[in-house]
């Protein structure tokens, strides 16, 4: 019976004009023809194969925190951006290396010096070895998958950024070890899925009229969304050194169609003298496995007062409020710390479940643990205006990189706050208030524990480790809500302070910000955030 079925299937395949054994190679051949047509359009197959290196010169703009850091969660809020000047992208095709080099500067008032002083960025991928180069040419290897609230990084992201160059992408697709699949038509473009010999997957779209690469698309894990999918639009092809290269690169995300990175090309050099981008032996010998390990800091809850606990880690903190029969958290942080913090909170009083988390505001670094919280069944307490963005985050699909919420889906349980929400039982009262008149976040929340006279805050008083551009916010809120504050429990600073210490902290930030304004003005620069307006300091 089995032999007869095989004969029938083989006959059917012959009738339909394809071979079961050779179906994939046939598709590969068709897609390879598409890739070769693109190579010919770019300047000819042999010319494309002969390119040794390409250097792109230009400038760019990044969407800060992937578009998750605007003053409100509304899709119509002004986008906060990071400028990238002195931008270079070096595509070393001869040696299989790639360099991203630029100087970044926040284009909005920001608390730290480095990020507002055209911070030098020098990132390299040499084969499978990702490393950064500092201003003294020291190399530091980085984890395979990494990133911050601001950027995603690692081997995959760097390789995908290199594939944004059409010559690099086409050369990679022509490699016999590369797998081509799923050629199709979408939005009038011909798409081909590509799997590199290293295992990285992405897709390229080709214009059927010109055969030129028009889009590059890939996905990457992301703490807030499970994963994000990026699409780079290649526009404005121009001839240089016998090949065509785009003069505009715009990379958008599949969340709100955010323009995550815009690169404005000033010029290219082809086959010029470039720096040696090889990883040193010391860099290569750094164990990648050690860098890739998910390390979590030991969490030792500190009892601040009856029912109030401070959970410190890596200079950050989560605050736990212990009620009679449950625990509510103020803030979570990105995984794996989110899981560790929930577990640490459960150990405060075994048997009391963690049931809620108060999210101070919807910026990426303050909301990164939301998918973990929802997967754990926790209620989310936040300003009413943040519900839409939180719902977007917890319903965002992550098919390529399933996280805890993808594997254990749960509905969002949202409790909105307008001006004030009281959480209270026979053992503890916690008041949750709207953080009024904060130019950093219009929809922020802080908490106040009357019995402990404790003020719990994020990005309100202690965000400004160097500079403070909203200095009156702390005392204005205390005055408006008539609070009696003795202790301040910050999320970012990682150290409880007295009210007096907090005010001194704010004063120092104001003084430094004003001195920076004077310094920049003397140079003829108009520094963002100047003048610092205050009726208290």
C-alpha positions in Angstrom: 0.0 0.0 0.0 2.8 2.4 0.9 4.6 1.7 -2.4 1.4 2.2 -4.4 0.8 5.6 -2.7 4.3 6.7 -3.6 3.7 5.8 -7.3 0.4 7.7 -7.3 1.9 10.8 -5.7 4.8 10.6 -8.2 2.4 10.4 -11.1 0.4 13.4 -9.8 3.6 15.4 -9.4 4.6 14.6 -13.0 1.1 15.7 -14.2 1.4 19.0 -12.3 4.9 19.6 -13.8 7.0 19.6 -10.7 9.3 17.1 -8.9 8.9 16.4 -5.2 12.6 15.8 -4.8 13.5 18.9 -6.8 10.7 21.3 -5.9 12.9 23.4 -3.6 15.9 23.6 -6.0 13.4 24.7 -8.8 12.2 27.5 -6.5 15.7 28.4 -5.6 16.6 28.7 -9.3 13.6 31.0 -10.0 14.5 33.2 -7.0 18.2 33.1 -8.0 17.1 34.5 -11.4 15.4 37.4 -9.5 18.6 38.0 -7.5 20.8 38.0 -10.6 18.4 40.4 -12.3 18.9 42.7 -9.3 22.7 42.3 -9.6 22.6 43.3 -13.3 20.4 46.3 -12.5 22.8 47.4 -9.8 25.7 47.5 -12.2 26.2 44.0 -13.6 26.8 40.6 -12.0 30.5 40.7 -12.3 30.8 44.3 -11.1 28.7 43.6 -8.0 30.8 40.5 -7.3 34.0 42.5 -7.7 33.2 45.2 -5.1 35.6 45.0 -2.1 34.1 47.7 0.2 31.6 50.5 0.3 31.7 53.4 2.7 28.5 55.5 3.2 28.8 59.1 4.6 25.8 61.0 5.9 23.7 61.8 8.9 20.6 60.3 10.5 17.8 60.5 13.0 16.8 57.7 15.4 13.3 57.5 17.0 14.2 57.6 20.7 13.1 54.3 22.4 11.5 53.1 19.2 8.8 55.8 19.5 8.0 54.8 23.1 9.4 57.9 24.8 7.3 60.8 23.7 5.6 63.1 26.1 2.4 61.1 25.8 1.4 57.7 24.5 -0.7 59.2 21.7 0.4 58.3 18.2 0.0 62.0 17.4 2.6 63.2 20.0 5.8 64.8 18.7 8.5 62.2 18.1 11.6 62.5 20.3 14.6 61.8 18.2 18.4 61.2 18.5 20.6 62.9 15.9 23.3 60.9 14.3 26.0 63.1 12.8 29.4 62.2 11.3 27.6 59.0 10.3 29.5 56.3 8.5 28.6 52.8 7.4 31.5 50.6 6.2 30.6 47.5 4.3 33.8 45.4 4.1 32.6 42.7 1.6 36.2 41.4 1.0 36.5 40.3 4.7 32.9 39.9 5.8 32.9 42.8 8.2 30.6 45.8 8.9 31.0 49.0 10.9 28.4 51.5 12.2 30.0 54.7 13.3 28.4 58.0 14.3 28.0 60.6 17.0 24.7 60.7 18.8 23.0 63.5 20.5 19.5 63.7 22.1 17.4 66.3 20.3 15.4 67.1 23.5 16.2 68.0 27.1 17.9 65.0 28.7 19.3 64.3 32.1 22.8 63.0 31.2 25.9 64.6 29.9 27.2 61.8 27.5 24.0 61.5 25.5 23.8 65.3 25.0 27.5 65.7 24.0 27.6 63.9 20.6 28.4 60.5 22.1 30.8 58.6 19.8 29.5 55.2 18.6 31.7 52.7 16.9 30.2 49.2 16.4 31.7 46.4 14.4 30.7 42.9 13.3 33.6 40.7 12.2 32.0 37.5 10.9 30.2 36.2 14.1 32.1 38.4 16.5 30.3 41.7 17.5 32.4 44.3 19.4 32.5 48.0 20.2 35.5 50.2 19.9 36.0 53.0 22.3 37.8 56.3 21.8 41.1 54.7 22.7 40.6 51.9 20.2 39.9 49.3 22.8 37.6 46.5 21.6 34.9 45.1 23.8 32.9 42.1 22.7 29.1 42.2 23.3 26.4 39.6 23.8 24.8 37.9 20.8 21.4 39.4 21.6 21.5 42.7 23.5 20.1 46.2 23.6 18.8 49.0 25.7 15.6 50.9 26.0 17.0 53.0 23.1 18.4 50.5 20.7 18.6 46.8 19.8 22.0 45.3 19.1 23.9 42.1 18.8 25.0 39.8 16.0 21.7 39.6 14.2 20.9 43.3 14.3 24.3 44.3 13.0 24.2 41.7 10.2 20.7 43.0 9.2 21.9 46.6 9.2 24.7 45.5 6.9 22.1 43.8 4.6 20.4 47.2 4.3 23.0 48.0 1.6 21.6 46.5 -1.7 25.0 45.4 -3.0 25.7 43.5 0.3 22.2 41.9 0.3 22.4 40.8 -3.3 26.0 39.4 -2.8 24.8 37.5 0.2 21.8 36.1 -1.7 24.1 34.9 -4.5 26.1 32.9 -2.1 25.6 29.1 -2.8 25.2 28.5 0.9 22.3 30.9 1.1 18.7 29.6 1.0 16.1 31.4 -1.1 12.4 30.7 -0.6 8.8 32.0 -0.9 9.1 34.3 -3.9 5.8 36.2 -4.0 4.2 39.5 -5.0 3.2 41.9 -2.3 2.2 45.6 -2.8 3.4 45.4 -6.4 6.9 44.2 -5.4 8.6 40.8 -5.8 9.6 39.5 -2.4 12.2 36.7 -1.7 12.9 35.2 1.8 16.6 34.7 2.5 18.3 32.5 5.0 22.0 33.1 5.3 24.5 30.4 6.1 24.8 31.9 9.6 21.1 31.2 10.1 19.9 34.9 9.9 16.6 35.3 8.1 15.4 38.4 6.3 13.4 39.3 3.1 14.2 41.6 0.2 11.7 43.2 -2.1 12.5 44.0 -5.7 10.9 46.6 -8.1 9.6 44.5 -11.0 10.2 47.4 -13.4 13.8 48.3 -12.5 14.7 45.0 -10.7 16.4 47.1 -8.1 16.1 46.2 -4.4 13.4 48.3 -2.8 12.8 47.0 0.7 14.7 44.9 3.3 12.7 43.4 6.2 13.7 41.4 9.3 12.6 40.8 12.9 14.4 40.9 16.2 13.3 40.1 19.8 12.1 43.1 21.8 11.3 43.4 25.5 8.3 45.6 25.1 6.7 43.9 22.0 8.0 40.4 22.1 9.5 41.2 18.7 9.7 44.1 16.3 9.8 43.8 12.5 11.8 46.4 10.7 11.4 47.4 7.0 14.0 49.6 5.3 13.0 51.5 2.3 15.8 52.0 -0.3 15.1 55.1 -2.4 16.9 57.5 -4.8 19.4 55.2 -6.6 22.3 57.1 -8.1 25.4 55.8 -10.0 28.8 55.7 -8.4 31.9 53.7 -9.5 29.9 51.5 -11.8 27.2 50.6 -9.4 23.9 52.1 -8.3 23.4 53.0 -4.6 20.4 54.5 -2.7 20.7 58.1 -1.4 17.9 57.5 1.3 17.4 54.8 3.8 14.2 54.9 6.0 13.7 52.0 8.5 10.1 51.7 9.9 8.8 49.4 12.5 5.6 47.3 12.4 4.4 49.1 15.5 2.7 52.4 14.5 4.8 52.5 11.4 7.4 54.5 13.4 10.3 55.8 11.3 12.9 54.2 13.6 16.0 55.4 11.6 16.3 57.8 8.8 19.7 58.0 7.0 20.4 60.9 4.6 23.3 60.0 2.4 25.9 62.7 1.5 28.2 60.4 -0.5 29.8 57.0 -0.9 33.3 55.7 -1.5 33.8 52.4 -3.3 36.9 50.2 -3.0 38.7 52.9 -1.0 41.3 52.4 1.8 39.4 51.5 5.0 40.4 50.7 8.5 41.2 47.2 9.5 38.0 46.0 11.2 39.3 42.7 12.3 38.5 41.5 15.9 41.7 41.1 17.9 42.6 37.7 19.3 41.8 39.0 22.8 38.3 40.0 21.5 37.8 36.6 19.8 38.9 34.7 22.9 36.3 36.4 25.0 33.8 33.6 25.6 30.5 34.5 23.8 28.6 32.1 26.1 29.5 34.1 29.2 28.4 37.3 27.6 25.2 35.7 26.4 24.2 34.4 29.8 21.1 36.0 31.4 22.7 37.3 34.6 20.4 38.7 37.3 21.5 40.7 40.3 20.6 39.2 43.7 17.6 41.1 45.0 17.5 41.8 48.8 14.3 43.5 49.8 14.8 46.4 52.2 12.0 47.2 54.6 11.3 50.9 54.5 8.3 50.9 56.8 5.4 48.6 57.6 4.1 47.3 54.2 6.7 49.2 52.2 9.7 47.3 50.6 12.5 48.6 48.4 13.8 46.0 45.9 17.2 47.1 44.7 19.2 45.8 41.7 21.9 47.2 39.4 21.3 50.8 40.7 17.6 50.5 40.0 14.6 49.6 42.1 11.1 48.3 42.3 8.9 49.2 45.3 6.6 46.6 46.8 3.5 47.5 48.8 2.4 44.6 51.1 -1.3 44.6 51.8 -3.2 42.1 54.0 -3.7 39.5 51.3 -1.7 40.6 48.2 1.3 42.6 47.0 1.3 45.5 44.6 4.5 46.6 42.8 5.5 50.1 41.6 7.4 49.5 38.3 8.8 46.4 36.8 11.9 46.3 34.6 12.9 44.4 31.5 13.3 40.6 31.6 14.9 38.7 33.1 14.8 41.2 36.0 10.9 41.3 35.8 10.6 37.6 36.6 13.2 37.9 39.3 11.5 41.0 40.9 8.1 39.3 41.0 9.7 36.2 42.6 11.5 38.4 45.1 8.3 40.2 46.0 6.5 36.8 46.6 9.2 35.9 49.1 8.5 39.0 51.2 5.5 37.3 52.7 5.1 33.7 51.3 1.5 33.0 50.5 0.6 36.6 49.5 0.3 36.8 45.7 1.6 39.6 43.6 -1.5 40.9 41.9 -0.8 44.4 40.5 1.9 46.6 39.1 1.7 50.4 38.9 3.4 51.7 35.8 4.7 55.2 36.3 4.6 56.1 32.6 4.7 54.6 29.2 8.4 55.1 28.3 10.2 52.0 27.1 12.5 51.6 30.2 9.6 51.9 32.6 7.2 49.6 30.8 9.5 46.9 29.7 8.2 44.3 32.2 4.5 44.7 31.1 4.4 41.6 28.9 5.8 39.5 31.8 3.3 41.1 34.2 0.3 40.3 31.9 1.5 36.8 31.4 1.6 36.4 35.2 -2.0 37.6 35.4 -1.2 40.9 37.1 -3.5 44.0 36.9 -1.8 47.0 35.3 -2.4 50.4 36.9 -1.5 53.4 34.8 -2.8 56.7 33.6 -5.9 56.4 31.4 -4.1 57.8 28.4 -1.5 54.9 28.6 -4.0 52.1 28.1 -3.9 52.2 24.3 -0.1 51.9 24.1 0.0 49.1 26.7 -2.7 47.2 24.9 -0.7 47.6 21.7 2.4 46.2 23.4 0.7 43.1 25.0 -1.2 42.2 21.9 1.8 42.6 19.5 2.5 39.2 17.9 5.9 37.6 18.3 5.9 34.5 16.1 9.6 34.4 15.3 10.8 35.0 18.9 8.0 33.8 21.2 8.3 35.2 24.8 6.5 34.4 28.0 3.3 36.2 26.9 3.3 34.6 23.5 3.6 31.2 25.2 1.2 31.9 28.0 -1.3 34.5 26.6 -3.4 36.4 29.1 -5.9 39.2 28.6 -4.9 42.7 29.7 -6.5 43.7 33.0 -6.2 47.5 33.1 -7.1 49.9 35.9 -7.1 53.6 34.7 -6.0 56.5 36.9 -7.1 60.1 36.2 -6.1 62.4 39.1 -6.1 60.0 42.0 -6.6 56.4 42.9 -6.5 55.0 46.5 -5.4 51.5 47.2 -6.3 50.6 50.7 -7.2 47.9 53.2 -7.0 47.4 56.9 -3.2 47.2 56.9 -2.0 49.8 54.3 -3.1 52.8 52.3 -1.3 53.8 49.1 -2.4 56.9 47.1 -1.5 56.9 43.4 -1.4 60.5 42.0 -1.1 62.1 38.6 2.3 63.7 38.2 1.2 67.2 37.2 3.1 69.5 34.8 6.1 67.3 33.9 7.4 68.1 30.4 9.1 64.7 30.3 5.9 62.8 30.7 2.4 64.3 30.7 0.8 60.9 31.8 3.0 60.0 34.7 2.0 58.6 38.1 3.7 58.7 41.5 2.7 56.9 44.7 2.4 58.2 48.3 2.2 56.1 51.5 0.7 58.3 54.2 1.7 56.0 57.1 5.3 56.0 56.0 5.3 59.6 54.7 7.0 58.0 51.6 7.0 59.5 48.1 7.6 56.9 45.4 8.7 58.3 42.0 10.1 57.6 38.6 11.6 60.3 36.3 10.2 63.0 38.5 12.8 64.2 41.0 15.8 61.8 40.5 15.8 61.3 36.8 18.4 64.0 36.5 21.6 62.6 37.7 23.4 65.3 35.9 20.8 67.9 34.7 17.4 68.8 35.9 15.1 70.6 33.5 11.8 70.2 35.4 13.0 71.2 38.9 9.7 72.5 40.4 7.8 69.3 39.6 8.6 67.5 42.9 7.7 70.2 45.3 4.8 71.5 43.2 3.2 68.0 43.5 3.8 67.9 47.2 2.2 71.3 47.6 -0.7 70.6 45.3 -1.7 67.3 47.0 -0.8 68.6 50.5 1.5 65.7 51.2 3.7 65.2 54.3 6.9 63.7 52.8 9.9 62.5 54.8 11.3 59.7 52.5 11.7 59.5 48.7 11.9 56.1 47.1 13.2 56.5 43.5 13.1 53.9 40.7 16.2 55.1 38.8 18.5 56.4 41.5 18.4 53.1 43.4 18.9 54.7 46.8 16.2 55.9 49.3 16.6 59.6 50.2 15.1 62.0 52.6 13.0 64.9 51.3 15.9 67.3 52.1 18.4 65.2 50.2 16.1 65.0 47.2 15.8 68.8 47.1 19.6 69.1 47.3 19.8 66.6 44.4 17.4 68.7 42.4 19.3 71.9 43.2 22.5 70.4 42.0 20.9 69.3 38.7 19.5 72.8 38.1 22.9 74.4 38.8 24.7 72.0 36.4 22.0 72.5 33.7 22.3 76.3 33.9 26.1 76.2 33.9 25.8 74.0 30.7 23.5 76.6 29.2 26.1 79.3 29.8 28.9 77.2 28.5 27.1 76.3 25.3 25.9 79.8 24.7 29.4 81.1 25.0 30.3 78.8 22.1 27.5 80.1 20.0 25.4 77.0 20.5 21.7 77.0 21.3 21.6 74.1 23.8 18.3 72.2 24.1 16.6 72.7 27.4 17.9 76.2 27.9 16.9 78.4 29.7 16.0 76.3 32.8 12.8 77.8 34.1 12.1 77.6 37.8 10.2 79.6 40.4 11.8 77.6 43.2 15.5 77.4 42.3 
